[in-house]
Each structure stands twice: as C-alpha cells, then as structure tokens.
Amino acid sequence: MTLDTIQLVLSIAAPLAVLIGVIIALLQLRNQQRLRQLEIVMRLYSTFGEEGFVRHYQRVSSWKYKTYAAFRKKNKPDDFISLLVVSVFFENMGLLLKRKLAPIDLLDDLLSGPILEAWPKTRPVWVGLRKEHNHPAWAEWFEYFHDAMAKRMLQLNESKPQGRNGHA
C-alpha cells in the first residue's frame, strides 16, 4: 500500500467511525429512555402490592355506590381515604400514559383488570365531587387511563380470530 492509499483509507474511515459512534450513541440513548420509562412505571407499580394499598383497593372494589348521593349517605369514614389512595395511584399511571412515559401495552400487562374494575366503582363519586366542587379535572387521568384501556381491550377483542360459533 502506498502512502496515498493509506491516507485515502484513513480520510474515509475517520468520518465513518464518527458516524458509527453517533449511531451507537443514539441507539443507547433511545434504549436508556425506554429503561427509564420502565423504571418509573415499575417503581409506581410496586406500591400496588403493598398491604396498605391492597386494603384501600379492596374497599373500593367492593363498593356498591351507584350515585354520588348514595356515597355521601352511606359511606364509611375510611371510604374517602380509600378513594384518594386508589385514585392517586391510577391518576399517576394515567398521567404517565398521557405523557407517553408509559406504553399502553406495559400498563395492560400490569393493570388492565384493576383499572377496568376501579374506575367504574369510583366514577359516580368523582362525577359528583367534580360537580359539587366545580373541579372538572379531578381524577381526569384516572378516567383517561380507564378509557384508553377499555378502548385497547375492545380493539384486542375485535382483532382476535373468531371460531366457528362466533367465539374467540
């Protein structure tokens, strides 16, 4: 190899090495962002299994309140605390979903059942509280999370192949 050939190869290799380095850095940065999102969701999700949260969730999931008036009339002192504890958890997850910091498929894997159960139980109470206190945004990300998950479940069920009797 001549000196000119070596210089030509090096003049091509240098920018190529920089380009490859930039591509690798971008891929690592993208992967780091995904890992950070997963870490945030999992850190929040870890509270879901804590004994205190489980008690509040169990209380909320057993409610039979059809209206806000029924809640106001029949609620127990701890019901409002349970409402807030459960709602704040789902509100946080809904906000992460809305801000695209948590993918819907991950939230589906972790919380599809609980969110689909919790919002319908708390909805009448939140609708009444919103109206009574003139705060229409209260629990909006909780509701957003529920609606997004319900929509996802509908889409997933519609995309399943149907059997001979029309059943999946």
Beta strands, then each sheet from edge to edge (+ up, - down):
end
